[in-house]
Amino acid sequence: MCLVAVVALAFADKSPNLSGKWTLNKDLSEFARGVPDSMTAVITDDGTKIHMVQTVNGQDTDLTVVRGEESVNRIGEMEMRTKLAVDGDKLLEDTTFTGPQGTVTRKSVLTMSPDGKRLTLDGDYNSPGGAFHDKIVLDKAD
């Protein structure tokens, strides 16, 4: 469930185009519950719709977000509902994951570096197993 919110980028009209391939920067990322061996995201951004194929440890997840709407995606047996708000150059994300093991909520702040080559998601989670924080840093590969 780490990277799924990155697809939710929707930074208003001045938002950068997110199209491209992104890879996990393990050195700068901080995971409370284990670092994945590998993580990539291939994103297509047409200005309205953002489509992402995320691969974590060889497992693909296909997600789509439409700017300005609540986004609903399914990941296996889990439903993911994401609401977005723009705050200057930051995106505030509120996601609820609902599945067989219960409900997990994440409130995060997503930022992009000024040169457009790094995405950072700082997320606070509440789950049946307790609260935790992750910082996911992705570097543009192309």
FENWOFEN-V517961 format. One record per run of one state. SS is the DSSP state (H for helix, E for strand, L for the rest). FROM is the first residue (numbers start at 1). LEN is the number of residues. If there is no record, write none. Layout:
# FENWOFEN-V517961
ss:SS from:FROM len:LEN
ss:SS from:FROM len:LEN
This chain:
# FENWOFEN-V517961
ss:L from:1 len:3
ss:H from:4 len:5
ss:L from:9 len:11
ss:E from:20 len:5
ss:L from:25 len:5
ss:E from:30 len:1
ss:L from:31 len:8
ss:E from:39 len:7
ss:L from:46 len:3
ss:E from:49 len:8
ss:L from:57 len:2
ss:E from:59 len:8
ss:L from:67 len:4
ss:E from:71 len:5
ss:L from:76 len:2
ss:E from:78 len:10
ss:L from:88 len:2
ss:E from:90 len:10
ss:L from:100 len:2
ss:E from:102 len:11
ss:L from:113 len:5
ss:E from:118 len:10
ss:L from:128 len:2
ss:E from:130 len:11
ss:L from:141 len:2
